[in-house]
């Protein structure tokens, strides 16, 4: 059981590092967000469910 807990800790740590790396990549390479920019949600006309 102790061995399995160690592997779970390793997996959680690896996921956390991957998430931080992805966040840093998006933060440094993504389009800068300006406060006050409108949020555009594009939908196809007539695509309502039901």
Secondary structure, 3 states (H helix, E strand, C coil): CHHHHHHHHHHHHHHHHHHHHHHHHHHHHCCCCCCCCCCCCCCCCCCCCC
